[in-house]
Amino acid sequence: MQVSGIWPVVFLFLGFLPQYADFLRYQSVQSVSMLFITADASGSVFSLVSLALREEFDLLAALNYIIVFICDLIVVVFYFYYKIIDRKKSTTANPE
């Protein structure tokens, strides 16, 4: 594996950081389609499976798919975290 081959993987991860910063700044994951995130993460998993079934395993491609899956998973974690916080805020604001 060449060092120059890892740069696309690093830049892919860095490309998600502004989105994560927006989630933290606005404390919300609005305008993100969970259907798209699910499809993207599923594509990563299926691509990894297809790599595993090849005769020669491509480590850089696998790292790329793993990073996409992890970044999508972080978006899902943010989504459910802020959804739980919103529920707690709404129940404490309107106790019945």
N, C-alpha and C positions, 0 to 999 in steps of 0.2 A: 504494500500500500504506500502510495506516495503522499508526502505531506501536502502537496498542492491539491490533491484530490479531496481533502477534508474541508477546504474552504467553502464549497457550496453548502455543506451540512451546517457549518458555523453560521453562515449568512442566513440560512433558512431559519435557524433558531433566533437569531438577532432580529429577523423580520417580524417575529411575533411579539417582541418586547414592547413596542409602542401600543399594541392592542391591550396587553396586560396592564400597562400604565394607565390607559383609559379606564379599564375596569376598576382599578384602585382609586383613581381620581373621582370618578362619578359613582362609585360603589354600586354599580349596576352592570348587567351584561345584556342590555337591550340592543336591538338591531343586529343580533347575531342569530342566525338560523341554526337551531339545534338539529334540524334535518340535514343541513349541509355538513355540520360538524360530524354527525353520525356517518354520513356517506363518505366523508374524507377519511375518518378513522378506519372505517371498514375497508376502504381502498388500500390503506396502509397495511392492514392485517392480511388481506388477500394477496397483496404484492409480496409480502414477506413469505407467505406460504408458497407462492410460485417460485421465489428464489430458493427456498429450501428444497424444492423438488427438482431443481436443475442439477446437472452433473457437477458444475463448477459454481461454488457459492461466491457471489459478488458482495464483499464486505462493505464497500462504500455505498452501494445501492441499499443494502440492508440498514446501514446507519441513517441514511436519508429517510427511509420509511419509518424507522423507529423514532426519529426526531419528530416527524410529522404526527405520529400517533401520540407521543408524549405531549406535544404542544396542544393537540386537540383535547387530550385528557385534562390538561390544565384549564382550558376554556370551560369544560364541563364542570370541573370542580368549582371554579368561580361562579358559574351559573347557579349551581345548587346551593353554594354557600350564601350568595346574596338572596336567593329565593327563601331560604330558611330565616335569614335576618329580617327580610321584609314581612314574613309571617309573624315573627315575634314582635316586631314593631306594631303591626296592625292589631294583634291581640292585646297588647298592653295599652294601646291608645283607645280601644273600644272594649273594655272588660264588661262581660254580660253575666 
